[in-house]
Amino acid sequence: MTAISRGHFNEAKAELLQAVKKNPEFGEAYLELGKVQLDLGEFEDAHDHLEMSLHYLDSRYDALLSLANLYQQVEQPEDVITCLLDILEEYPRETNIRCRLALLYCQLGEVNKALAAYRTALKYEPDNLAANRQLGLLFYSEGAEDEAIHYLEIVSRLDPNDGHIRGLLGKLYSSQPKKPSLLFRETVTGRSEGLISILVSARFAITPTHLYP
């Protein structure tokens, strides 16, 4: 709508209210009205109209995602999880949604569910940067060095400029003096120079105090 594109949310709300009054089964209007009211902080009305839209839309994706955003704003994480799971039931390959779900599990302390969600995301998209990164950080925080190295090496390949990950890898490599096979593997595959760079940079890396930098 033009009013929404101009940022005139109250004007847009009035237009959308008229639209649903004229056509009580206008799913798109309920959806847009709920989004506008969410932007205005009118959470109760936004919730009601987003719920209404679910009854009339062919695809529930946008409505469920908007409801998840609403529940997140009002700090109802369990309801956020329910919405995200409903989306994934219909769209299982939505790796960004799955990573968002996993991060929420982490915040709630449900680490095993988070690990399962990230691994499922990688089943559909093996090079998903966020999933590999968070798995590496989770395993690093738990002291599971081999698993952490596995995922952080993937992250380093996908994003070679991530200094934080290179620093963590350097610490992990240097903490395994009894496993020269790591260095040997880098050497025989022609990547010894890159490994040495990681080890050097690790000396100057600042250890993070939290899991999600």
RAHU-V34878 format. One record per helix or strand. SS is the DSSP state (helix for helix, strand for strand). FROM is the first residue (numbers start at 0). LEN is the number of residues. Records with the same first field share a line. If there is no record, write none. Layout:
SS = FROM-LEN ; FROM-LEN
This chain:
helix = 1-4 ; 8-14 ; 26-13 ; 42-14 ; 60-13 ; 76-14 ; 94-13 ; 110-14 ; 128-13 ; 144-14 ; 162-12 ; 180-8 ; 191-11
